[in-house]
Amino acid sequence: MQKIIRHFVLSLLLTSCFAENKKVIETKNNAIIQLVTSESLKIDSRGLSKSTALLKTVHGNFIIKFYPKKAPHTVTRVLSLIQRGFYDGLTFHRVIDKFVAQTGDPTGLGSGGTGSKLKAEFNDVQHIRGTMAMARDNTNNDSADSQFYIALSTLPHLDKKYTVFAQIVEGLDLLERIQRGDKVLSFSLND
């Protein structure tokens, strides 16, 4: 009975959201929420979202802002995965000193994802320390999925070759502490 009621409520919510051109999702906890998309984010003069996300790790927390105008589809995908709790508990499966720390693979091996590929949104945002960009197969520009990396230093050779979608704005001093196998405790939207 509870399942029937939940599906009825979801149907009503979906109907009203479609009428208002909004999206909803069910999280892994079966909660129904309105999906935050790149179009719904307000931006500042630098092109960063005013809204933030909180990435909690075993070494401390990172505050993140997004680039909704530079990578709208990528930002929407990542926001959706955050709201579903997809990244919670995943490990940093790839960490290379002074290069990148990478997460977003549910297998923890570097080859997994959601199974839904994203078209590349290469942009002019430079890879500086704390930049977040989508990982992809080196042979296919449109192969990004759920995995992303954090630049641990300035990486100009990656500029315009990977989709940069966010920037760490607080917690940069913690980047050097991330080790291979460390967990993402949670990834959530602040506002």
PyRosetta script that sets phi, psi and omega in degrees:
from pyrosetta import init, pose_from_sequence

init()
pose = pose_from_sequence("MQKIIRHFVLSLLLTSCFAENKKVIETKNNAIIQLVTSESLKIDSRGLSKSTALLKTVHGNFIIKFYPKKAPHTVTRVLSLIQRGFYDGLTFHRVIDKFVAQTGDPTGLGSGGTGSKLKAEFNDVQHIRGTMAMARDNTNNDSADSQFYIALSTLPHLDKKYTVFAQIVEGLDLLERIQRGDKVLSFSLND")
pose.set_psi(1, -43.0)
pose.set_omega(1, -179.6)
pose.set_phi(2, -62.2)
pose.set_psi(2, -38.2)
pose.set_omega(2, 178.7)
pose.set_phi(3, -64.9)
pose.set_psi(3, -40.0)
pose.set_omega(3, 179.0)
pose.set_phi(4, -64.8)
pose.set_psi(4, -43.8)
pose.set_omega(4, 179.2)
pose.set_phi(5, -62.7)
pose.set_psi(5, -43.5)
pose.set_omega(5, -180.0)
pose.set_phi(6, -60.8)
pose.set_psi(6, -43.9)
pose.set_omega(6, 179.5)
pose.set_phi(7, -67.7)
pose.set_psi(7, -34.5)
pose.set_omega(7, 176.6)
pose.set_phi(8, -64.6)
pose.set_psi(8, -46.3)
pose.set_omega(8, 179.0)
pose.set_phi(9, -61.8)
pose.set_psi(9, -42.8)
pose.set_omega(9, 178.2)
pose.set_phi(10, -61.3)
pose.set_psi(10, -42.3)
pose.set_omega(10, 178.8)
pose.set_phi(11, -60.9)
pose.set_psi(11, -44.7)
pose.set_omega(11, 178.1)
pose.set_phi(12, -63.1)
pose.set_psi(12, -43.5)
pose.set_omega(12, 179.9)
pose.set_phi(13, -63.6)
pose.set_psi(13, -43.7)
pose.set_omega(13, 178.5)
pose.set_phi(14, -61.2)
pose.set_psi(14, -43.5)
pose.set_omega(14, 179.8)
pose.set_phi(15, -60.0)
pose.set_psi(15, -46.5)
pose.set_omega(15, -179.6)
pose.set_phi(16, -69.3)
pose.set_psi(16, -34.7)
pose.set_omega(16, 179.6)
pose.set_phi(17, -70.6)
pose.set_psi(17, -38.2)
pose.set_omega(17, 177.5)
pose.set_phi(18, -64.5)
pose.set_psi(18, -37.7)
pose.set_omega(18, 178.6)
pose.set_phi(19, -64.2)
pose.set_psi(19, -32.6)
pose.set_omega(19, -179.6)
pose.set_phi(20, -100.4)
pose.set_psi(20, 7.1)
pose.set_omega(20, 179.9)
pose.set_phi(21, 59.4)
pose.set_psi(21, 43.1)
pose.set_omega(21, 176.3)
pose.set_phi(22, -114.8)
pose.set_psi(22, 162.0)
pose.set_omega(22, 179.8)
pose.set_phi(23, -118.3)
pose.set_psi(23, 148.6)
pose.set_omega(23, 175.4)
pose.set_phi(24, -129.9)
pose.set_psi(24, 158.0)
pose.set_omega(24, 175.8)
pose.set_phi(25, -139.9)
pose.set_psi(25, 162.5)
pose.set_omega(25, 169.3)
pose.set_phi(26, -103.4)
pose.set_psi(26, 131.7)
pose.set_omega(26, 179.3)
pose.set_phi(27, -83.2)
pose.set_psi(27, 175.4)
pose.set_omega(27, 179.0)
pose.set_phi(28, -66.1)
pose.set_psi(28, -15.5)
pose.set_omega(28, 176.0)
pose.set_phi(29, -93.9)
pose.set_psi(29, 12.2)
pose.set_omega(29, -179.9)
pose.set_phi(30, 65.3)
pose.set_psi(30, 16.9)
pose.set_omega(30, 174.5)
pose.set_phi(31, -81.2)
pose.set_psi(31, 143.7)
pose.set_omega(31, 178.7)
pose.set_phi(32, -101.6)
pose.set_psi(32, 123.9)
pose.set_omega(32, -178.1)
pose.set_phi(33, -133.9)
pose.set_psi(33, 157.0)
pose.set_omega(33, 174.4)
pose.set_phi(34, -79.2)
pose.set_psi(34, 130.3)
pose.set_omega(34, -177.1)
pose.set_phi(35, -75.4)
pose.set_psi(35, 128.2)
pose.set_omega(35, 171.6)
pose.set_phi(36, -81.2)
pose.set_psi(36, 129.8)
pose.set_omega(36, 179.4)
pose.set_phi(37, -118.3)
pose.set_psi(37, 170.2)
pose.set_omega(37, 179.4)
pose.set_phi(38, -60.7)
pose.set_psi(38, -32.6)
pose.set_omega(38, -179.4)
pose.set_phi(39, -67.7)
pose.set_psi(39, -24.6)
pose.set_omega(39, -176.9)
pose.set_phi(40, -88.5)
pose.set_psi(40, -5.8)
pose.set_omega(40, -179.0)
pose.set_phi(41, -85.7)
pose.set_psi(41, 131.6)
pose.set_omega(41, 173.2)
pose.set_phi(42, -83.0)
pose.set_psi(42, 146.4)
pose.set_omega(42, -176.3)
pose.set_phi(43, -120.7)
pose.set_psi(43, 156.7)
pose.set_omega(43, 177.7)
pose.set_phi(44, -94.8)
pose.set_psi(44, -174.9)
pose.set_omega(44, -176.0)
pose.set_phi(45, -66.7)
pose.set_psi(45, -19.5)
pose.set_omega(45, 178.3)
pose.set_phi(46, -89.9)
pose.set_psi(46, -2.2)
pose.set_omega(46, -178.7)
pose.set_phi(47, 89.8)
pose.set_psi(47, 3.2)
pose.set_omega(47, 177.7)
pose.set_phi(48, -89.0)
pose.set_psi(48, 148.9)
pose.set_omega(48, 178.1)
pose.set_phi(49, -65.4)
pose.set_psi(49, 147.4)
pose.set_omega(49, 173.1)
pose.set_phi(50, -77.1)
pose.set_psi(50, -31.0)
pose.set_omega(50, 175.5)
pose.set_phi(51, -72.5)
pose.set_psi(51, 151.3)
pose.set_omega(51, -179.3)
pose.set_phi(52, -126.4)
pose.set_psi(52, 165.0)
pose.set_omega(52, 173.1)
pose.set_phi(53, -123.8)
pose.set_psi(53, 155.7)
pose.set_omega(53, -179.4)
pose.set_phi(54, -117.5)
pose.set_psi(54, 117.3)
pose.set_omega(54, 176.2)
pose.set_phi(55, -105.2)
pose.set_psi(55, 108.6)
pose.set_omega(55, -179.2)
pose.set_phi(56, -94.6)
pose.set_psi(56, 130.5)
pose.set_omega(56, 176.7)
pose.set_phi(57, -126.3)
pose.set_psi(57, 173.3)
pose.set_omega(57, 178.6)
pose.set_phi(58, -66.8)
pose.set_psi(58, -15.7)
pose.set_omega(58, -178.3)
pose.set_phi(59, -101.0)
pose.set_psi(59, -5.6)
pose.set_omega(59, -177.6)
pose.set_phi(60, 137.5)
pose.set_psi(60, -171.8)
pose.set_omega(60, -172.6)
pose.set_phi(61, -112.3)
pose.set_psi(61, 147.6)
pose.set_omega(61, 175.1)
pose.set_phi(62, -116.7)
pose.set_psi(62, 134.3)
pose.set_omega(62, 172.7)
pose.set_phi(63, -100.2)
pose.set_psi(63, 131.2)
pose.set_omega(63, -172.3)
pose.set_phi(64, -124.8)
pose.set_psi(64, 141.5)
pose.set_omega(64, 170.7)
pose.set_phi(65, -119.8)
pose.set_psi(65, 151.0)
pose.set_omega(65, -174.9)
pose.set_phi(66, -105.1)
pose.set_psi(66, 163.5)
pose.set_omega(66, 174.6)
pose.set_phi(67, -109.8)
pose.set_psi(67, 76.9)
pose.set_omega(67, -174.5)
pose.set_phi(68, -67.8)
pose.set_psi(68, -26.4)
pose.set_omega(68, 179.1)
pose.set_phi(69, -84.3)
pose.set_psi(69, -28.2)
pose.set_omega(69, -178.0)
pose.set_phi(70, -81.5)
pose.set_psi(70, -30.7)
pose.set_omega(70, -177.2)
pose.set_phi(71, -145.8)
pose.set_psi(71, 65.5)
pose.set_omega(71, -172.4)
pose.set_phi(72, -61.0)
pose.set_psi(72, -42.4)
pose.set_omega(72, -178.5)
pose.set_phi(73, -71.8)
pose.set_psi(73, -37.7)
pose.set_omega(73, 178.7)
pose.set_phi(74, -66.7)
pose.set_psi(74, -45.5)
pose.set_omega(74, 179.0)
pose.set_phi(75, -60.5)
pose.set_psi(75, -43.9)
pose.set_omega(75, 178.3)
pose.set_phi(76, -61.0)
pose.set_psi(76, -42.7)
pose.set_omega(76, 179.0)
pose.set_phi(77, -61.4)
pose.set_psi(77, -48.6)
pose.set_omega(77, -177.9)
pose.set_phi(78, -64.5)
pose.set_psi(78, -41.9)
pose.set_omega(78, 177.6)
pose.set_phi(79, -60.2)
pose.set_psi(79, -41.6)
pose.set_omega(79, 178.3)
pose.set_phi(80, -62.0)
pose.set_psi(80, -44.8)
pose.set_omega(80, 179.6)
pose.set_phi(81, -65.8)
pose.set_psi(81, -38.7)
pose.set_omega(81, 176.9)
pose.set_phi(82, -60.7)
pose.set_psi(82, -47.8)
pose.set_omega(82, -177.5)
pose.set_phi(83, -66.0)
pose.set_psi(83, -26.0)
pose.set_omega(83, 177.5)
pose.set_phi(84, -82.7)
pose.set_psi(84, -8.2)
pose.set_omega(84, -178.4)
pose.set_phi(85, 78.9)
pose.set_psi(85, 18.0)
pose.set_omega(85, -175.8)
pose.set_phi(86, -57.8)
pose.set_psi(86, -42.7)
pose.set_omega(86, -174.1)
pose.set_phi(87, -80.8)
pose.set_psi(87, -16.3)
pose.set_omega(87, -176.8)
pose.set_phi(88, -61.2)
pose.set_psi(88, 122.1)
pose.set_omega(88, 177.7)
pose.set_phi(89, 88.9)
pose.set_psi(89, -6.2)
pose.set_omega(89, 178.3)
pose.set_phi(90, -74.3)
pose.set_psi(90, 160.1)
pose.set_omega(90, -179.1)
pose.set_phi(91, -103.3)
pose.set_psi(91, 160.0)
pose.set_omega(91, 167.4)
pose.set_phi(92, -81.5)
pose.set_psi(92, 101.3)
pose.set_omega(92, -174.4)
pose.set_phi(93, -85.9)
pose.set_psi(93, -13.4)
pose.set_omega(93, 179.6)
pose.set_phi(94, -138.6)
pose.set_psi(94, 119.4)
pose.set_omega(94, 175.4)
pose.set_phi(95, -137.0)
pose.set_psi(95, 119.5)
pose.set_omega(95, 178.5)
pose.set_phi(96, -123.1)
pose.set_psi(96, 118.9)
pose.set_omega(96, -176.6)
pose.set_phi(97, -49.8)
pose.set_psi(97, 132.3)
pose.set_omega(97, 178.8)
pose.set_phi(98, 61.9)
pose.set_psi(98, 15.0)
pose.set_omega(98, 179.0)
pose.set_phi(99, -124.8)
pose.set_psi(99, -86.7)
pose.set_omega(99, -177.1)
pose.set_phi(100, -143.2)
pose.set_psi(100, 157.6)
pose.set_omega(100, 167.7)
pose.set_phi(101, -121.9)
pose.set_psi(101, 123.1)
pose.set_omega(101, -172.4)
pose.set_phi(102, -120.7)
pose.set_psi(102, 139.6)
pose.set_omega(102, 178.4)
pose.set_phi(103, -144.6)
pose.set_psi(103, -178.7)
pose.set_omega(103, 176.1)
pose.set_phi(104, 107.1)
pose.set_psi(104, 8.2)
pose.set_omega(104, 178.9)
pose.set_phi(105, -107.4)
pose.set_psi(105, 114.5)
pose.set_omega(105, -179.4)
pose.set_phi(106, -65.0)
pose.set_psi(106, -18.8)
pose.set_omega(106, 177.5)
pose.set_phi(107, -84.0)
pose.set_psi(107, -20.3)
pose.set_omega(107, -178.6)
pose.set_phi(108, 76.9)
pose.set_psi(108, 7.2)
pose.set_omega(108, -176.7)
pose.set_phi(109, -105.0)
pose.set_psi(109, -12.4)
pose.set_omega(109, -179.8)
pose.set_phi(110, 96.8)
pose.set_psi(110, 3.8)
pose.set_omega(110, -178.3)
pose.set_phi(111, -121.3)
pose.set_psi(111, 4.0)
pose.set_omega(111, -176.4)
pose.set_phi(112, -106.0)
pose.set_psi(112, 173.2)
pose.set_omega(112, 178.9)
pose.set_phi(113, -177.9)
pose.set_psi(113, -153.3)
pose.set_omega(113, 179.0)
pose.set_phi(114, -87.9)
pose.set_psi(114, -19.2)
pose.set_omega(114, -176.0)
pose.set_phi(115, 93.6)
pose.set_psi(115, 2.0)
pose.set_omega(115, -179.6)
pose.set_phi(116, -116.5)
pose.set_psi(116, 111.6)
pose.set_omega(116, -176.1)
pose.set_phi(117, -81.2)
pose.set_psi(117, 153.1)
pose.set_omega(117, -179.7)
pose.set_phi(118, -114.6)
pose.set_psi(118, 140.7)
pose.set_omega(118, 173.3)
pose.set_phi(119, -72.4)
pose.set_psi(119, 138.3)
pose.set_omega(119, -179.2)
pose.set_phi(120, -62.5)
pose.set_psi(120, 144.1)
pose.set_omega(120, 175.0)
pose.set_phi(121, -127.7)
pose.set_psi(121, 63.3)
pose.set_omega(121, 179.6)
pose.set_phi(122, -59.9)
pose.set_psi(122, 141.1)
pose.set_omega(122, -176.5)
pose.set_phi(123, -144.7)
pose.set_psi(123, -175.6)
pose.set_omega(123, -175.2)
pose.set_phi(124, -94.2)
pose.set_psi(124, 9.8)
pose.set_omega(124, 178.0)
pose.set_phi(125, -73.2)
pose.set_psi(125, 126.6)
pose.set_omega(125, -177.1)
pose.set_phi(126, -80.9)
pose.set_psi(126, 147.9)
pose.set_omega(126, 175.6)
pose.set_phi(127, -78.8)
pose.set_psi(127, 98.8)
pose.set_omega(127, 174.1)
pose.set_phi(128, -113.9)
pose.set_psi(128, 172.6)
pose.set_omega(128, 179.8)
pose.set_phi(129, -56.3)
pose.set_psi(129, 125.2)
pose.set_omega(129, -179.7)
pose.set_phi(130, 94.0)
pose.set_psi(130, -4.0)
pose.set_omega(130, 175.6)
pose.set_phi(131, -66.5)
pose.set_psi(131, 141.7)
pose.set_omega(131, 177.0)
pose.set_phi(132, -115.7)
pose.set_psi(132, 131.6)
pose.set_omega(132, -178.1)
pose.set_phi(133, -141.8)
pose.set_psi(133, 159.3)
pose.set_omega(133, -179.4)
pose.set_phi(134, -78.2)
pose.set_psi(134, 133.6)
pose.set_omega(134, 172.8)
pose.set_phi(135, -79.9)
pose.set_psi(135, 151.5)
pose.set_omega(135, 179.6)
pose.set_phi(136, -153.4)
pose.set_psi(136, 168.8)
pose.set_omega(136, 173.9)
pose.set_phi(137, -69.7)
pose.set_psi(137, 132.1)
pose.set_omega(137, -177.8)
pose.set_phi(138, -63.0)
pose.set_psi(138, -19.4)
pose.set_omega(138, -177.5)
pose.set_phi(139, -96.3)
pose.set_psi(139, -6.8)
pose.set_omega(139, -177.1)
pose.set_phi(140, -139.3)
pose.set_psi(140, 108.2)
pose.set_omega(140, -179.0)
pose.set_phi(141, -57.9)
pose.set_psi(141, -31.6)
pose.set_omega(141, -175.6)
pose.set_phi(142, -98.6)
pose.set_psi(142, 41.1)
pose.set_omega(142, -176.5)
pose.set_phi(143, -115.5)
pose.set_psi(143, 8.5)
pose.set_omega(143, 177.5)
pose.set_phi(144, -65.8)
pose.set_psi(144, 151.5)
pose.set_omega(144, -178.6)
pose.set_phi(145, -138.7)
pose.set_psi(145, -96.0)
pose.set_omega(145, -178.8)
pose.set_phi(146, -116.1)
pose.set_psi(146, -15.9)
pose.set_omega(146, -177.1)
pose.set_phi(147, -77.0)
pose.set_psi(147, 137.9)
pose.set_omega(147, 174.8)
pose.set_phi(148, -136.7)
pose.set_psi(148, 161.2)
pose.set_omega(148, 176.9)
pose.set_phi(149, -125.7)
pose.set_psi(149, 156.4)
pose.set_omega(149, 175.0)
pose.set_phi(150, -111.6)
pose.set_psi(150, 125.8)
pose.set_omega(150, 178.0)
pose.set_phi(151, -71.1)
pose.set_psi(151, 126.2)
pose.set_omega(151, -180.0)
pose.set_phi(152, -91.2)
pose.set_psi(152, -6.4)
pose.set_omega(152, 175.9)
pose.set_phi(153, -157.9)
pose.set_psi(153, 180.0)
pose.set_omega(153, 176.0)
pose.set_phi(154, -71.8)
pose.set_psi(154, 129.2)
pose.set_omega(154, -174.6)
pose.set_phi(155, -131.1)
pose.set_psi(155, 71.0)
pose.set_omega(155, -175.0)
pose.set_phi(156, -61.9)
pose.set_psi(156, -24.5)
pose.set_omega(156, -180.0)
pose.set_phi(157, -69.9)
pose.set_psi(157, -11.5)
pose.set_omega(157, 177.0)
pose.set_phi(158, -97.5)
pose.set_psi(158, -10.5)
pose.set_omega(158, -179.1)
pose.set_phi(159, -57.0)
pose.set_psi(159, 137.1)
pose.set_omega(159, 177.7)
pose.set_phi(160, 62.9)
pose.set_psi(160, 14.6)
pose.set_omega(160, 177.9)
pose.set_phi(161, -117.6)
pose.set_psi(161, -12.4)
pose.set_omega(161, 179.1)
pose.set_phi(162, -137.3)
pose.set_psi(162, 152.4)
pose.set_omega(162, -178.5)
pose.set_phi(163, -81.9)
pose.set_psi(163, 105.4)
pose.set_omega(163, 174.3)
pose.set_phi(164, -80.9)
pose.set_psi(164, 128.4)
pose.set_omega(164, -176.8)
pose.set_phi(165, -126.7)
pose.set_psi(165, -10.0)
pose.set_omega(165, -176.4)
pose.set_phi(166, -159.9)
pose.set_psi(166, 170.2)
pose.set_omega(166, 179.8)
pose.set_phi(167, -142.5)
pose.set_psi(167, 133.1)
pose.set_omega(167, 172.2)
pose.set_phi(168, -73.8)
pose.set_psi(168, 125.9)
pose.set_omega(168, -178.7)
pose.set_phi(169, -109.4)
pose.set_psi(169, -15.2)
pose.set_omega(169, 174.2)
pose.set_phi(170, -142.9)
pose.set_psi(170, 137.7)
pose.set_omega(170, 178.2)
pose.set_phi(171, 102.9)
pose.set_psi(171, 11.2)
pose.set_omega(171, -179.0)
pose.set_phi(172, -57.3)
pose.set_psi(172, -30.3)
pose.set_omega(172, -179.2)
pose.set_phi(173, -66.0)
pose.set_psi(173, -14.9)
pose.set_omega(173, -179.1)
pose.set_phi(174, -89.6)
pose.set_psi(174, -11.4)
pose.set_omega(174, -173.5)
pose.set_phi(175, -56.3)
pose.set_psi(175, -41.8)
pose.set_omega(175, -176.7)
pose.set_phi(176, -67.0)
pose.set_psi(176, -14.9)
pose.set_omega(176, -179.0)
pose.set_phi(177, -81.6)
pose.set_psi(177, -19.8)
pose.set_omega(177, -176.6)
pose.set_phi(178, -64.4)
pose.set_psi(178, 129.9)
pose.set_omega(178, 178.8)
pose.set_phi(179, -120.9)
pose.set_psi(179, 155.6)
pose.set_omega(179, 175.6)
pose.set_phi(180, -58.1)
pose.set_psi(180, 132.1)
pose.set_omega(180, -179.1)
pose.set_phi(181, 95.4)
pose.set_psi(181, -13.4)
pose.set_omega(181, 176.0)
pose.set_phi(182, -62.8)
pose.set_psi(182, 146.3)
pose.set_omega(182, -178.0)
pose.set_phi(183, -96.0)
pose.set_psi(183, 148.3)
pose.set_omega(183, 165.0)
pose.set_phi(184, -83.3)
pose.set_psi(184, 111.3)
pose.set_omega(184, -179.6)
pose.set_phi(185, -67.5)
pose.set_psi(185, -44.9)
pose.set_omega(185, 174.7)
pose.set_phi(186, -163.3)
pose.set_psi(186, 157.6)
pose.set_omega(186, 176.4)
pose.set_phi(187, -135.9)
pose.set_psi(187, 115.1)
pose.set_omega(187, -174.0)
pose.set_phi(188, -140.7)
pose.set_psi(188, 160.0)
pose.set_omega(188, 176.1)
pose.set_phi(189, -87.0)
pose.set_psi(189, 138.0)
pose.set_omega(189, 179.3)
pose.set_phi(190, -85.3)
pose.set_psi(190, -40.8)
pose.set_omega(190, -178.8)
pose.set_phi(191, -154.5)
pose.dump_pdb("model.pdb")
